């Protein structure tokens, strides 16, 4: 059942109120059966009377109709061969061959997909035929091992030491293991127990250049008269001590006066005692990399 509707206007373009429209099968003088609704259960009056705006409408079965229009101040006119065709909603079920239709649409056989190969969302990709191939197709490359889980806080590492080495934080190589016994470079710290610093031995030669990067404590057993040259690698704020041991013959010790600054010249002199094991101690505080405040303490043993 198909609806037809239109409106009647005169030559001036004005609607013709109350115009009469007689519906006939095309080429016949018989009056056609028309309907008030698309269910086809209630017929409508024929001819039809247009409303005040010249509008009219009706439902009819599939076919061709002539409309005879008449009314006041208009010439009777026949509109011929009006087609009514109600196309069913068949979802293309009336196609004779679906495959031919796909070919005509340029879809070909590619449009035929088996749902058996679909991945189900509920399976979380576990139905992939090859996860390795899927990663490559996604541009993720290949997996070389088991991934880490964020919620395990690195507890799933097989070897923590190897992981630290791979990260460049190997204990004892790249970083120092934490210990309360290690002195801190900043802040205050209480140290329990006695601590001994390494003593570096200076060879007795005519001129000695102490390397202050080797430590803070040095000892020199005098066998010849010696001059202390400007130390290498002196650091501002560094303190150093040089214990000088005499042998059976008293030896003299001279200094590079540009670096070793004594409060009084007399305090720079070694003791004159010749007993083996007599010890004088030179103490210094590096003020700059080229000078140190010094003091000689004689006969400390």
C-alpha contacts under 8 A as a table, 3 or more apart, distances in Angstrom:
res1	aa1	res2	aa2	distance
1	X	38	X	5.40
1	X	39	X	7.28
1	X	40	X	7.17
1	X	59	X	6.35
1	X	60	X	5.67
1	X	61	X	4.94
1	X	62	X	6.63
1	X	85	X	7.56
1	X	86	X	5.63
2	X	38	X	6.84
2	X	59	X	5.48
2	X	60	X	5.67
2	X	61	X	6.44
2	X	62	X	7.03
2	X	84	X	5.92
2	X	85	X	6.16
2	X	86	X	5.11
3	X	38	X	7.33
3	X	57	X	7.11
3	X	58	X	5.65
3	X	59	X	4.24
3	X	60	X	6.45
3	X	84	X	7.57
4	X	57	X	5.48
4	X	58	X	5.50
4	X	59	X	6.17
4	X	60	X	7.72
4	X	84	X	7.41
5	X	55	X	7.51
5	X	56	X	5.75
5	X	57	X	3.99
5	X	58	X	6.53
6	X	55	X	5.93
6	X	56	X	5.80
6	X	57	X	6.41
7	X	15	X	7.37
7	X	50	X	7.59
7	X	53	X	7.55
7	X	54	X	5.01
7	X	55	X	4.08
7	X	56	X	5.97
8	X	15	X	5.78
8	X	16	X	5.67
8	X	19	X	7.13
8	X	50	X	7.60
8	X	54	X	4.83
8	X	55	X	6.41
9	X	12	X	7.67
9	X	13	X	5.43
9	X	14	X	5.05
9	X	15	X	4.16
9	X	16	X	5.27
9	X	54	X	6.60
10	X	13	X	5.29
10	X	14	X	5.44
10	X	15	X	6.40
10	X	16	X	6.38
10	X	73	X	7.92
10	X	74	X	6.32
11	X	14	X	7.40
15	X	52	X	7.58
15	X	53	X	5.26
15	X	54	X	4.82
16	X	19	X	5.84
16	X	50	X	7.74
16	X	52	X	7.21
16	X	53	X	6.64
16	X	54	X	4.79
16	X	71	X	7.60
16	X	72	X	7.82
17	X	50	X	6.14
17	X	51	X	5.67
17	X	52	X	4.27
17	X	53	X	5.72
17	X	54	X	4.86
18	X	49	X	5.45
18	X	50	X	4.81
18	X	51	X	5.72
18	X	52	X	6.42
18	X	54	X	6.77
18	X	71	X	7.15
19	X	49	X	5.73
19	X	50	X	5.14
19	X	51	X	7.85
19	X	54	X	6.70
19	X	69	X	7.09
19	X	70	X	5.96
19	X	71	X	4.60
19	X	72	X	7.19
20	X	47	X	6.19
20	X	48	X	5.70
20	X	49	X	4.85
20	X	50	X	6.39
20	X	68	X	7.94
20	X	69	X	5.72
20	X	70	X	5.27
20	X	71	X	5.92
21	X	46	X	7.62
21	X	47	X	5.17
21	X	48	X	5.01
21	X	49	X	6.44
21	X	50	X	7.52
21	X	67	X	6.21
21	X	68	X	5.54
21	X	69	X	4.66
21	X	70	X	6.68
22	X	31	X	7.38
22	X	46	X	5.91
22	X	47	X	4.07
22	X	48	X	6.35
22	X	67	X	5.61
22	X	68	X	4.95
22	X	69	X	6.56
23	X	31	X	6.17
23	X	32	X	5.67
23	X	34	X	7.91
23	X	46	X	6.56
23	X	47	X	6.39
23	X	65	X	6.63
23	X	66	X	5.95
23	X	67	X	4.86
23	X	68	X	6.57
24	X	27	X	7.94
24	X	28	X	6.35
24	X	29	X	6.44
24	X	30	X	5.81
24	X	31	X	4.80
24	X	32	X	4.66
24	X	65	X	5.58
24	X	66	X	5.20
24	X	67	X	6.47
24	X	68	X	7.94
25	X	28	X	5.47
25	X	29	X	7.58
25	X	30	X	6.90
25	X	31	X	7.18
25	X	32	X	5.75
25	X	63	X	7.82
25	X	64	X	6.18
25	X	65	X	4.48
25	X	66	X	5.99
26	X	64	X	5.53
26	X	65	X	4.47
26	X	66	X	4.94
26	X	80	X	6.73
26	X	81	X	5.83
26	X	82	X	7.97
27	X	66	X	7.40
31	X	46	X	7.22
32	X	46	X	7.57
33	X	43	X	7.03
33	X	44	X	7.79
33	X	46	X	7.56
33	X	60	X	7.34
34	X	43	X	5.71
34	X	44	X	5.58
34	X	45	X	7.51
34	X	46	X	7.13
34	X	58	X	6.40
34	X	59	X	5.77
34	X	60	X	5.11
34	X	61	X	7.83
35	X	38	X	7.23
35	X	40	X	5.89
35	X	41	X	7.51
35	X	42	X	5.73
35	X	43	X	4.02
35	X	44	X	4.66
35	X	58	X	6.07
35	X	59	X	4.87
35	X	60	X	6.11
36	X	40	X	7.57
36	X	42	X	5.82
36	X	43	X	5.64
36	X	44	X	4.95
36	X	58	X	6.04
36	X	59	X	6.11
37	X	40	X	6.12
37	X	41	X	7.46
37	X	42	X	6.75
37	X	58	X	7.76
37	X	59	X	6.22
38	X	59	X	6.11
39	X	42	X	7.76
40	X	43	X	7.07
40	X	59	X	7.96
44	X	58	X	7.47
45	X	48	X	6.01
48	X	56	X	7.04
48	X	57	X	7.92
49	X	56	X	6.99
50	X	53	X	7.44
50	X	54	X	4.92
50	X	55	X	5.06
50	X	56	X	4.86
51	X	54	X	5.16
51	X	55	X	5.40
51	X	56	X	6.72
52	X	55	X	7.41
60	X	63	X	7.95
60	X	84	X	6.99
61	X	84	X	6.95
61	X	85	X	7.46
61	X	86	X	7.83
62	X	83	X	7.58
62	X	84	X	5.06
62	X	85	X	4.64
62	X	86	X	6.31
63	X	83	X	5.85
63	X	84	X	5.40
63	X	85	X	6.57
64	X	81	X	5.42
64	X	82	X	5.35
64	X	83	X	4.46
64	X	84	X	6.26
65	X	80	X	6.66
65	X	81	X	5.33
65	X	82	X	4.94
65	X	83	X	6.39
65	X	84	X	7.86
66	X	78	X	6.60
66	X	79	X	5.58
66	X	80	X	4.35
66	X	81	X	5.55
66	X	82	X	6.17
67	X	78	X	5.44
67	X	79	X	4.92
67	X	80	X	6.36
67	X	82	X	7.79
68	X	76	X	7.06
68	X	77	X	5.79
68	X	78	X	4.29
68	X	79	X	6.36
69	X	76	X	5.53
69	X	77	X	5.18
69	X	78	X	6.06
69	X	79	X	7.70
70	X	74	X	6.63
70	X	75	X	6.49
70	X	76	X	4.36
70	X	77	X	6.58
71	X	74	X	5.72
71	X	75	X	7.45
71	X	76	X	7.11
79	X	82	X	7.33
89	X	92	X	7.99
90	X	93	X	5.23
90	X	94	X	6.73
92	X	95	X	5.72
95	X	98	X	6.34
95	X	101	X	7.51
97	X	100	X	5.39
97	X	101	X	6.40
98	X	101	X	5.00
98	X	102	X	6.28
99	X	102	X	5.12
99	X	103	X	6.28
99	X	108	X	7.40
99	X	109	X	7.53
100	X	103	X	5.02
100	X	104	X	6.15
101	X	104	X	5.04
101	X	105	X	6.25
102	X	105	X	5.03
102	X	106	X	6.21
102	X	107	X	5.01
102	X	108	X	5.41
102	X	109	X	7.56
102	X	111	X	7.57
103	X	106	X	4.99
103	X	107	X	5.61
103	X	108	X	4.58
103	X	109	X	7.70
104	X	107	X	7.57
105	X	108	X	7.76
107	X	110	X	6.33
107	X	111	X	5.84
108	X	111	X	6.35
109	X	112	X	5.52
110	X	113	X	7.19
114	X	117	X	6.00
114	X	118	X	7.61
115	X	118	X	5.21
119	X	123	X	7.54
119	X	125	X	6.68
119	X	127	X	6.07
119	X	128	X	7.03
120	X	123	X	5.46
120	X	124	X	7.35
120	X	125	X	7.27
120	X	127	X	7.46
121	X	124	X	5.67
121	X	125	X	7.10
123	X	126	X	5.41
123	X	127	X	6.51
124	X	127	X	7.86
125	X	128	X	5.70
128	X	131	X	6.08
128	X	134	X	7.61
130	X	133	X	5.35
130	X	134	X	6.28
131	X	134	X	4.89
131	X	135	X	6.18
132	X	135	X	5.24
132	X	136	X	6.45
132	X	142	X	6.31
132	X	143	X	7.46
133	X	136	X	5.13
133	X	137	X	6.15
134	X	137	X	5.06
134	X	138	X	6.17
135	X	138	X	5.06
135	X	139	X	6.25
135	X	140	X	4.98
135	X	141	X	5.78
135	X	142	X	6.63
136	X	139	X	5.02
136	X	140	X	5.54
136	X	141	X	4.75
136	X	142	X	6.52
137	X	140	X	7.53
138	X	141	X	7.88
143	X	146	X	7.76
148	X	152	X	7.85
148	X	154	X	6.84
148	X	156	X	6.49
148	X	157	X	7.49
149	X	152	X	5.57
149	X	153	X	7.42
149	X	154	X	7.32
149	X	156	X	7.40
150	X	153	X	5.81
150	X	154	X	7.25
152	X	155	X	5.24
152	X	156	X	6.53
153	X	156	X	7.84
154	X	157	X	5.73
157	X	160	X	6.12
157	X	163	X	7.45
159	X	162	X	5.43
159	X	163	X	6.38
160	X	163	X	5.02
160	X	164	X	6.19
161	X	164	X	5.15
161	X	165	X	6.28
161	X	170	X	6.99
162	X	165	X	5.05
162	X	166	X	6.17
163	X	166	X	5.09
163	X	167	X	6.21
164	X	167	X	5.05
164	X	168	X	6.16
164	X	169	X	5.04
164	X	170	X	5.04
164	X	171	X	7.74
165	X	168	X	5.00
165	X	169	X	5.71
165	X	170	X	4.62
166	X	169	X	7.66
167	X	170	X	7.75
168	X	174	X	6.39
169	X	173	X	7.47
169	X	174	X	5.00
169	X	175	X	5.73
170	X	173	X	5.37
170	X	174	X	5.16
170	X	175	X	6.19
171	X	174	X	6.08
171	X	175	X	5.05
171	X	176	X	5.68
171	X	177	X	5.70
172	X	175	X	5.73
172	X	176	X	5.36
172	X	177	X	6.65
173	X	176	X	7.55
178	X	182	X	7.83
179	X	182	X	5.63
180	X	183	X	7.78
181	X	191	X	7.51
183	X	189	X	7.37
184	X	187	X	7.00
184	X	188	X	7.88
184	X	189	X	7.24
197	X	215	X	8.00
197	X	216	X	7.74
197	X	217	X	7.17
198	X	215	X	6.79
198	X	216	X	7.84
198	X	217	X	6.70
199	X	215	X	7.26
199	X	216	X	7.58
199	X	217	X	4.90
199	X	218	X	5.18
199	X	219	X	6.93
200	X	214	X	7.16
200	X	215	X	6.88
200	X	217	X	6.24
200	X	218	X	4.61
200	X	219	X	6.43
201	X	218	X	5.64
201	X	219	X	5.08
201	X	220	X	6.21
202	X	208	X	7.57
202	X	210	X	7.35
202	X	218	X	6.68
202	X	219	X	6.00
202	X	220	X	5.13
202	X	221	X	7.77
203	X	208	X	7.59
203	X	220	X	6.68
203	X	221	X	7.62
204	X	208	X	7.47
204	X	220	X	6.50
204	X	221	X	6.37
204	X	222	X	5.70
204	X	223	X	6.02
204	X	224	X	6.59
204	X	226	X	7.27
205	X	208	X	6.36
205	X	223	X	7.78
205	X	224	X	6.43
205	X	225	X	7.71
205	X	226	X	6.20
206	X	224	X	6.56
206	X	225	X	6.13
206	X	226	X	4.55
206	X	227	X	6.17
207	X	226	X	5.45
207	X	227	X	4.68
207	X	228	X	5.89
207	X	229	X	6.54
208	X	226	X	7.16
208	X	227	X	6.29
208	X	228	X	5.09
208	X	229	X	5.82
209	X	228	X	6.20
209	X	229	X	4.98
209	X	230	X	6.22
209	X	231	X	5.18
209	X	232	X	6.80
210	X	228	X	7.73
210	X	229	X	7.57
210	X	230	X	7.60
210	X	231	X	4.78
210	X	232	X	6.37
211	X	214	X	5.67
211	X	215	X	7.81
211	X	231	X	5.67
211	X	232	X	4.86
211	X	233	X	6.12
211	X	234	X	7.64
212	X	215	X	5.67
212	X	216	X	6.46
212	X	231	X	6.48
212	X	232	X	6.16
212	X	233	X	5.51
212	X	234	X	5.46
212	X	235	X	7.83
212	X	240	X	7.73
213	X	216	X	7.95
213	X	232	X	7.70
213	X	233	X	5.62
213	X	234	X	7.07
215	X	218	X	7.65
215	X	240	X	7.96
216	X	238	X	7.81
216	X	239	X	6.41
216	X	240	X	4.50
216	X	241	X	6.35
217	X	240	X	5.80
217	X	241	X	4.99
217	X	242	X	6.13
217	X	243	X	7.99
218	X	240	X	7.81
218	X	241	X	6.08
218	X	242	X	4.62
218	X	243	X	6.25
219	X	242	X	5.24
219	X	243	X	4.51
219	X	244	X	5.90
219	X	245	X	7.57
220	X	242	X	7.00
220	X	243	X	6.14
220	X	244	X	4.86
220	X	245	X	6.08
221	X	244	X	6.01
221	X	245	X	4.66
221	X	246	X	6.30
221	X	247	X	7.38
222	X	225	X	7.29
222	X	226	X	7.77
222	X	244	X	6.90
222	X	245	X	5.96
222	X	246	X	5.39
222	X	247	X	6.37
222	X	251	X	6.61
223	X	246	X	7.69
223	X	247	X	6.74
223	X	251	X	7.24
224	X	251	X	6.23
224	X	252	X	7.89
225	X	251	X	5.15
225	X	252	X	4.93
225	X	253	X	6.10
226	X	251	X	7.83
226	X	252	X	6.42
226	X	253	X	5.04
226	X	254	X	6.25
227	X	253	X	5.65
227	X	254	X	4.41
227	X	255	X	5.34
227	X	256	X	7.42
228	X	253	X	7.33
228	X	254	X	6.16
228	X	255	X	4.76
228	X	256	X	6.25
229	X	255	X	6.33
229	X	256	X	5.30
230	X	256	X	6.12
230	X	258	X	7.91
230	X	259	X	5.85
230	X	260	X	7.81
230	X	290	X	7.51
231	X	234	X	6.35
233	X	289	X	7.70
234	X	238	X	7.34
234	X	286	X	7.02
234	X	288	X	7.96
234	X	289	X	5.23
234	X	290	X	7.69
235	X	238	X	5.56
235	X	286	X	6.63
235	X	288	X	7.17
235	X	289	X	5.76
236	X	286	X	5.20
236	X	287	X	5.43
236	X	288	X	5.03
236	X	289	X	5.90
237	X	285	X	6.54
237	X	286	X	5.39
237	X	287	X	6.16
237	X	288	X	7.82
238	X	285	X	5.96
238	X	286	X	5.36
239	X	283	X	7.57
239	X	284	X	5.71
239	X	285	X	4.56
239	X	286	X	6.27
240	X	283	X	5.95
240	X	284	X	5.33
240	X	285	X	6.60
241	X	281	X	6.68
241	X	282	X	5.58
241	X	283	X	4.57
241	X	284	X	6.40
242	X	281	X	5.67
242	X	282	X	5.06
242	X	283	X	6.61
243	X	279	X	6.50
243	X	280	X	5.93
243	X	281	X	4.45
243	X	282	X	6.39
244	X	279	X	5.51
244	X	280	X	5.18
244	X	281	X	5.98
244	X	282	X	7.59
245	X	276	X	7.69
245	X	277	X	5.71
245	X	278	X	5.71
245	X	279	X	4.74
245	X	280	X	6.77
246	X	249	X	7.26
246	X	250	X	6.17
246	X	251	X	6.92
246	X	274	X	6.43
246	X	275	X	7.14
246	X	276	X	5.89
246	X	277	X	6.00
246	X	278	X	5.50
246	X	279	X	6.60
247	X	250	X	6.59
247	X	251	X	7.99
247	X	274	X	6.48
247	X	275	X	6.72
247	X	276	X	4.65
247	X	277	X	6.68
247	X	278	X	7.72
248	X	274	X	5.25
248	X	275	X	5.70
248	X	276	X	5.20
249	X	274	X	5.55
250	X	272	X	6.28
250	X	273	X	6.74
250	X	274	X	4.99
252	X	269	X	7.92
252	X	270	X	6.71
253	X	269	X	7.21
253	X	270	X	6.73
255	X	260	X	6.58
256	X	259	X	5.86
256	X	260	X	6.20
257	X	260	X	5.17
257	X	261	X	6.45
258	X	261	X	7.24
258	X	290	X	7.46
258	X	291	X	6.63
259	X	290	X	5.53
259	X	291	X	3.98
259	X	292	X	5.78
260	X	284	X	7.97
260	X	291	X	6.13
260	X	292	X	5.41
260	X	293	X	6.43
260	X	294	X	6.08
261	X	291	X	6.91
261	X	292	X	5.84
261	X	293	X	4.93
261	X	294	X	5.56
262	X	265	X	6.15
262	X	267	X	6.89
262	X	268	X	6.54
262	X	293	X	6.10
262	X	294	X	4.91
262	X	295	X	5.83
263	X	267	X	7.30
263	X	293	X	7.64
263	X	294	X	7.18
263	X	295	X	7.00
264	X	267	X	5.58
264	X	268	X	7.38
265	X	268	X	5.56
265	X	269	X	7.58
266	X	269	X	5.79
267	X	295	X	6.22
267	X	296	X	5.37
267	X	297	X	7.47
268	X	295	X	6.68
268	X	296	X	5.43
269	X	296	X	7.14
270	X	280	X	6.58
270	X	296	X	7.55
270	X	298	X	6.59
271	X	280	X	7.01
271	X	298	X	5.66
271	X	299	X	6.63
273	X	278	X	6.89
274	X	278	X	6.98
275	X	278	X	5.68
277	X	301	X	7.72
278	X	299	X	6.22
278	X	300	X	7.78
278	X	301	X	6.00
279	X	298	X	7.02
279	X	299	X	5.43
279	X	300	X	5.78
279	X	301	X	5.57
280	X	296	X	6.92
280	X	297	X	5.64
280	X	298	X	4.48
280	X	299	X	5.30
280	X	300	X	5.95
280	X	301	X	7.86
281	X	296	X	5.73
281	X	297	X	5.15
281	X	298	X	6.56
281	X	300	X	7.20
282	X	294	X	7.00
282	X	295	X	5.85
282	X	296	X	4.46
282	X	297	X	6.35
283	X	294	X	5.54
283	X	295	X	5.31
283	X	296	X	6.29
283	X	297	X	7.83
284	X	292	X	5.97
284	X	293	X	5.46
284	X	294	X	4.24
284	X	295	X	6.49
285	X	292	X	5.22
285	X	293	X	5.20
285	X	294	X	6.54
286	X	289	X	6.78
286	X	291	X	6.14
286	X	292	X	4.11
286	X	293	X	6.48
287	X	290	X	7.90
287	X	291	X	5.85
287	X	292	X	5.14
287	X	293	X	6.82
288	X	291	X	5.25
288	X	292	X	6.77
289	X	292	X	7.99
297	X	300	X	6.74
